Amino acid sequence: MIKVNNLTKKYSNFENSEEGINNISFEVEKGEVVSILGPSGSGKSTLLKLLAGLKEQDSGTYSFGDDVGVGYVSQEYTLWPHLNVLENLTLAPILKNPSYKTEIEKEASELLNRFDLDKYSNTYPHELSGGQKQRVALLRSLMTKPKILLLDEITSSLDPELTKSVLDLVRTLANEGYTMLVVTHHISFAKSISDKVLFLKKGSVLVSQDANDFFANQNNLEIQSFTKDIEHKYDY
Amino acid sequence: MFNVLIDYRHLFFEGFLTTIKLLVLIVVIGVPLGILLGVIGGRYSDVVSRLVSSLKFLTKVIPVLVLLFWLHYPLQAILKVVIDPFWTTIIALGFVNLVSVAFIIQSELKLLPVAYREAGITLGMSKGQIVRYIELPILMKRVLPSISLNQASMLEYTLFASLISVPELFRVAQSINAMVYDPVSIYSLLVLFFAIILAPLHLFISWYKKNNIIEYD
């Protein structure tokens, strides 16, 4: 499970264009999928980067209970350009366990095969489409055997057709029991996979609600307007 | 053409050796120190970064030949020292090479997407592993053509050393021509020498750029 307690990170406007977060607290149960929604600059990416260990909080704490492994995929293309797909998947695990190189490569090939990406094993990132890059990045994060996945707008730079293939993969992983925190702009996708929704505004949690209630019985006019706007803008 | 080469082979060989010594020393000073300065400027220190950029600007606005002459005559007169022209050339061209290499490395480091490092961190790689297996290979693939081209320019710049009496290949060729007056043979030999060294280097760089260059998303 994920337990976040009064997490705060502040930026001076001159230091960073991202917005900070202010005293955020919430809990995510094991196997739960939580969508994080909110306008630009509300601190969604900052929250995920803090939990992924990429930034250090000013105050507050977070813990993952017994779930030690955390996988993180960002909205940027992060596949290492000098390595092919298979090498991208295997580099980190092999460095950790050099004596299991053959097993790790076999495991990576099986994973690629399972998600129909095995034909790209020897392909370099610049030869892949945006959707393929993001799917490979997701599979790469699975190679470290995480129990928790943090996904930060992983489809934000993709067109609708490519977006669908990535979201289908996320949906499959959600069904497999991964605990997930998903920042997304795709309302129909969030509806279909979420158990809970966190709505952030200016670095704070405006609403933390069961997903069915959030989407079906939303009384907050600001949230209603936001979801309507982005549904129109992003959903395929 | 080759008769001159055979008759004056000792002189040609000495000139060739001096040119190679100049080049090796300029490369040995410029490349490692340039990489070190570039890494510091690109990753660790804004002051060094600004210094490298300023020095690069300086080397752009002051032609190499003028810098060489200034170090050879006015500076030594001001400081009341006499430095061997060979070493003056090493200092001048070593400095230009160092600044260029540092600027290339610094600029590339600033372009390197942070997301690559972040991906390594989230996959549990150590800082050392990220530098060794991700950043350095990407950086080297990106900068190798520029740094190689820079070294080719350094070989060409060694010709300027002849103007401050360093007995490198061009100077030797001029001296031999003054003795036997056979400019067609002598300067054709020079053309051949530079073509033999520089043509494969430029062909390699073109091939490398075509096959190995890494574009960021």
Interface residues (C-beta under 8 A of the other chain):
Chain A: A52 G53 L54 V70 G71 Y72 S74 E76 Y77 T78 L79 W80 P81 H82 L91 A92 L95 K96 P125 H126 K133 A137 R140 S141 M143 T144
Chain B: P113 A115 Y116 E118 A119 G120 I121 T122 L123 G124 M125 Q129 Y133 I134 P137 I138 K141 I214 E215 Y216 D217
